[in-house]
């Protein structure tokens, strides 16, 4: 049995200047969950970071938020 893969994503806390950025973040989150990977991210619930995490969770993925000290 192999270990679960983990990917770290750190991106903006704003949605960006184009709707395509938000869609890409949502697609990334879903893709991570669909691949069975774990997402570690910057723990923000806004913008691109929040969209990535929410879409991963909504697709049944595992998400861990990290706030640097």
C-alpha positions in Angstrom: 0.0 0.0 0.0 1.4 3.4 -0.9 1.2 6.6 1.2 -1.4 9.2 0.3 0.0 11.9 -1.8 -0.1 15.5 -0.5 0.1 18.7 -2.4 0.6 22.2 -0.9 -1.2 25.1 -2.6 -0.6 28.7 -1.6 -2.4 31.3 -3.7 -4.2 34.7 -3.4 -6.8 35.7 -0.9 -8.6 37.6 -3.6 -10.5 36.1 -6.5 -8.1 37.7 -9.0 -8.8 40.0 -11.9 -10.4 37.4 -14.2 -13.2 34.9 -13.6 -10.9 32.3 -15.2 -8.6 32.5 -12.1 -11.5 31.5 -9.8 -12.6 28.7 -12.1 -9.0 27.4 -12.3 -8.8 27.4 -8.5 -12.1 25.5 -8.2 -11.0 23.0 -10.9 -7.7 22.4 -9.1 -9.4 21.7 -5.8 -11.8 19.2 -7.5 -8.9 17.6 -9.3 -6.9 17.1 -6.1 -9.9 15.4 -4.5 -10.7 13.3 -7.6 -7.1 12.1 -7.6 -7.4 11.0 -4.0 -4.7 13.4 -2.8 -4.7 15.6 0.3 -4.6 19.4 0.1 -2.5 21.5 2.4 -3.1 25.2 2.0 -2.7 28.6 3.6 -6.0 28.3 5.7 -7.7 31.3 4.2 -11.4 31.1 3.3 -11.4 34.0 0.9 -10.4 34.3 -2.8 -8.5 31.7 -4.7 -7.2 29.9 -1.6 -10.7 29.5 -0.2 -12.1 28.4 -3.5 -9.5 25.7 -3.9 -10.1 24.4 -0.4 -13.9 24.5 -0.7 -14.0 22.8 -4.0 -11.7 20.1 -2.7 -13.8 19.5 0.4 -17.1 19.6 -1.7 -15.6 16.9 -3.9 -14.9 14.7 -0.8 -11.2 15.6 -0.5 -9.1 16.0 2.7 -7.9 19.5 3.4 -5.5 20.8 6.1 -5.1 24.5 6.7 -1.8 25.9 7.9 -1.4 29.4 9.3 2.4 30.3 9.5 3.4 31.8 12.8 
